[in-house]
Structures are given as C-alpha cells and as structure tokens.
Amino acid sequence: MRIFITGVAGFLGSHLADRLIKLGNEVIGVDNLIGGDIDNVNDSVEFHQVDCDLDTMVTLMKDCDIVFHAACTAHDGFSLFSPYLITKNTFQITMSVLSAAVQNKVKKFVFCSSMSRYGEQKKMPFTEDMLCNPTVPYGVAKYASELVVKQLCELNGINWVVIVPHNIIGPRQCYTDPFRNVAAIMINRMLQSKQPIIYGDGSHKRCFSYIDDVIYCLEKVLVQGNVNGEIINVGPDEEFVSINELAETIADIMNFPLKPIYVPIRPNEVKYATCSSDKARKLLDYSTKTSLKDGLVSMVNFISQKGSKNFNYTYPIEIINEITPITWRNKLI
Ligand SMILES: NC(=O)c1ccc[n+]([C@@H]2O[C@H](COP(=O)([O-])OP(=O)(O)OC[C@H]3O[C@@H](n4cnc5c(N)ncnc54)[C@H](O)[C@@H]3O)[C@@H](O)[C@H]2O)c1
C-alpha cells in the first residue's frame, strides 16, 4: 500500500514509518520540522520537508491509499499560553490534511488524537464513550478535529479511525522542549545533574505507554480492514503512577540522588488521567509488552547516547502574565 504519514520526522510518525516500511509498504512522509528531527526519518521514506498546507497536501497525497495524520504541535498545558500556535498546528492543519484526503479519494483516514480530549472527568479510567471535557485549547482542538474527521469521512465514504494515545515514552522523543514530555525533561535534567522540576505536589497521576505498544495498535488499525468508524484508546492502562513515582523510577534507573524542586501547579491541569485499553484489547487484540520501568530504561539509554542538551525555547509564548508558569517565563528548565 501507499501510505501518507504527516509528522514523519516526529516521535510517533517516524516509528510508524519504520514499521510500515518493514511490512513492505510505500511511505510518503511530510514534516516541517517544527518539532521533529530529520535524523528520525527512515531512508526509504519519500520525504518532503513542507508545511501541511492545503495545496501541498493535495499534490503530495496523490494515489495514496491511507492517510495517517500525526503532525501536530502536541502541547497540552502550553496551549493555554500559545493558543494560536498550538491550535493552528492541531485543528487547522487537520482540516487541510483531511480536505486533501477527500479530494484524493483515499480509502482510510487515521487521525491521531490525544487523551487531552477527555479533560476533567468524574469517572476513571477514561473510556471512549465519555463526553469530552477538555480543559486546554490543545484538547479542544483535537476533539474538534475528531468531529470533522467523522463528518467528512462519513459524507465522502472514507473509512476513518481516531486513535487516542496516552502519554508515550521511548527513544526519539524530543527531550529538549521545555513545554512538554515530562519523562524526557526529567531525564535530560538528571543527566545534567539537575533536579527534576515538579508542578504542584507531584500527586497527579498519569499512564505512560511505551512506543512499541502504541505502534502495534497503529499497525493493526491501519492494516485491519474491519476496524472502521471507531475511536480507540491505545497504550497500556496497567501502571497508573504519580509524577513523584515517575521521578523516583527514573532516579532509580539513573542512580540519581533525588530531591525534586516543587513549583506552583500549572493552570487547568487534570489531576488524574488514565485511559481504559479494553476497546483496544477487544478490537486490536492488544496486550502490553513493555513495563513502565523497561520503557524508561530504553529512553534513558537513548538520551544518554545522544547526550544531554540545553532546552530550546524557540516556541513563542503568546500570553505572558502572572499565571504563566514561572519555569517558562524565566526559562528555568
Ligand atoms: N507523544 C505523546 O505522548 C502523545 C500522546 C498523545 C497523542 N499524541 C499525538 O501523537 C501525534 C504525534 O506526536 P509526537 O509525540 O510524535 O510529536 P512530535 O512533535 O514528535 O511529532 C509531530 C511532528 O509534526 C510535525 N509538525 C507539526 N506541525 C506541522 C505542520 N504544520 N506541518 C508539517 N509538520 C508539522 C513536527 O515537526 C513533528 O515532527 C500528535 O498528533 C500528538 O498530538 C502524542
């Protein structure tokens, strides 16, 4: 098959490309490198360094069977302070990729959403049938994108699937962005002998998915013809850990004398967030292969080999006021 991947130089898109190429598919990939790295792109990908604007997407998507849309500036809490940048690269680009997919009559459109869609909920774990209640612009933009994906695909007879990954960890995740990827930031700081910074008291809880477990689900979604018109949480749901426990596990792996720096909590942060993977188990025959600890070991090895790096403050902070986290305002990370 000829498969079109947006965000192919990013963490998820590049691993997916590797897998699909290994399975014998032809992969056309696009990325403007705002958050990705050219080194991540498999040599066999027909790569185009472009923005996901409409005309370019229409041209490059020619004769593709399936579109997997992963391109995004995937910033949850930061989207409250740079709403224009983040929603433009979440909602608006989804509209151009989707419109191009319809114009090119692709057979299947897979949209990569986020658990940010769920926001604050009364019950846990989050299940796909819950009413979405996002607390940040990124989650709103993902949820709005999902609605339009469903509308346009159903109207035009295109198979569609929305996948909802949890927090993913693993090699190739960007570890120099101070605005996202908590585990990667902690590892990068500890390698520089700096204590991890924790927002709030560290009792917030999250689930982390190892990249290979997520890729397994994506492969199934893409190649299994009978999965259609579904929203599916992907990734493990077994280990639900606090941010304090996450820091302890990383420190343990790195043999680091842990004494976290606690700073005020970020606005609108969801206290407990975990998704049920029951639907993935049922539809995709999913089972977790990598424990949180093993996933973190692999990530520590990757970042250690690449070497610790300074954090990169290239994204503009649009709204700077007294509620903007001090770590970002004063570049403390
Ligand atoms: N990593 C996670 O923990 C996680 C969790 C849930 C959902 N997701 C979703 O998975 C997808 C991939 O995330 P990731 O972690 O690989 O992020 P990533 O930043 O590593 O990859 C995204 C890629 O999209 C590219 N991109 C952004 N805007 C673009 C534009 N306008 N035109 C072209 N390319 C553009 C970036 O350069 C980057 O390489 C995203 O849609 C994200 O919302 C990720």
The ligand as a Tripos MOL2 file, in Angstrom:
@<TRIPOS>MOLECULE
LIG
   44    48     1     0     0
SMALL
NO_CHARGES

@<TRIPOS>ATOM
      1 N1          3.8190   11.7400   22.4310 N.am      1 LIG1
      2 C1          2.7480   11.6500   23.1840 C.2       1 LIG1
      3 O1          2.8410   11.4340   24.3890 O.2       1 LIG1
      4 C2          1.3830   11.7620   22.5530 C.ar      1 LIG1
      5 C3          0.2850   11.4480   23.3370 C.ar      1 LIG1
      6 C4         -0.9900   11.5550   22.7750 C.ar      1 LIG1
      7 C5         -1.1330   11.9700   21.4620 C.ar      1 LIG1
      8 N2         -0.0370   12.2880   20.7290 N.ar      1 LIG1
      9 C6         -0.2560   12.7230   19.3470 C.3       1 LIG1
     10 O2          0.5670   11.9340   18.5150 O.3       1 LIG1
     11 C7          0.9820   12.6950   17.3880 C.3       1 LIG1
     12 C8          2.4800   12.6370   17.2700 C.3       1 LIG1
     13 O3          3.0620   13.1810   18.4570 O.3       1 LIG1
     14 P1          4.6030   13.0710   18.7480 P.3       1 LIG1
     15 O4          4.7710   12.8170   20.1740 O.co2     1 LIG1
     16 O5          5.2270   12.1740   17.7450 O.co2     1 LIG1
     17 O6          5.0430   14.5740   18.4860 O.3       1 LIG1
     18 P2          6.2970   15.0990   17.6620 P.3       1 LIG1
     19 O7          6.3910   16.5520   17.9250 O.co2     1 LIG1
     20 O8          7.4800   14.2540   17.9230 O.co2     1 LIG1
     21 O9          5.8200   14.8650   16.1470 O.3       1 LIG1
     22 C9          4.9220   15.7170   15.4910 C.3       1 LIG1
     23 C10         5.5530   16.1470   14.1910 C.3       1 LIG1
     24 O10         4.6470   17.0170   13.4900 O.3       1 LIG1
     25 C11         5.4150   17.9950   12.8200 C.3       1 LIG1
     26 N3          4.5540   19.1480   12.5410 N.ar      1 LIG1
     27 C12         3.9090   19.9620   13.4260 C.ar      1 LIG1
     28 N4          3.2100   20.9130   12.7930 N.ar      1 LIG1
     29 C13         3.4080   20.7020   11.4660 C.ar      1 LIG1
     30 C14         2.9440   21.3740   10.3010 C.ar      1 LIG1
     31 N5          2.1640   22.4610   10.3670 N.pl3     1 LIG1
     32 N6          3.3270   20.8920    9.0900 N.ar      1 LIG1
     33 C15         4.1410   19.8060    9.0000 C.ar      1 LIG1
     34 N7          4.6210   19.1390   10.0720 N.ar      1 LIG1
     35 C16         4.2500   19.5920   11.2960 C.ar      1 LIG1
     36 C17         6.5400   18.3140   13.7900 C.3       1 LIG1
     37 O11         7.6660   18.8740   13.1830 O.3       1 LIG1
     38 C18         6.8450   16.9490   14.3940 C.3       1 LIG1
     39 O12         7.9040   16.2860   13.7380 O.3       1 LIG1
     40 C19         0.4380   14.1150   17.6040 C.3       1 LIG1
     41 O13        -0.7360   14.2620   16.8570 O.3       1 LIG1
     42 C20         0.1470   14.1550   19.0800 C.3       1 LIG1
     43 O14        -0.8840   15.0580   19.3750 O.3       1 LIG1
     44 C21         1.2160   12.1810   21.2430 C.ar      1 LIG1
@<TRIPOS>BOND
     1     1     2 1
     2     2     3 2
     3     2     4 1
     4     4     5 ar
     5     4    44 ar
     6     5     6 ar
     7     6     7 ar
     8     7     8 ar
     9     8     9 1
    10     8    44 ar
    11     9    10 1
    12     9    42 1
    13    10    11 1
    14    11    12 1
    15    11    40 1
    16    12    13 1
    17    13    14 1
    18    14    15 2
    19    14    16 1
    20    14    17 1
    21    17    18 1
    22    18    19 2
    23    18    20 1
    24    18    21 1
    25    21    22 1
    26    22    23 1
    27    23    24 1
    28    23    38 1
    29    24    25 1
    30    25    26 1
    31    25    36 1
    32    26    27 ar
    33    26    35 ar
    34    27    28 ar
    35    28    29 ar
    36    29    30 ar
    37    29    35 ar
    38    30    31 1
    39    30    32 ar
    40    32    33 ar
    41    33    34 ar
    42    34    35 ar
    43    36    37 1
    44    36    38 1
    45    38    39 1
    46    40    41 1
    47    40    42 1
    48    42    43 1
@<TRIPOS>SUBSTRUCTURE
     1 LIG1         1 GROUP 0 **** ****
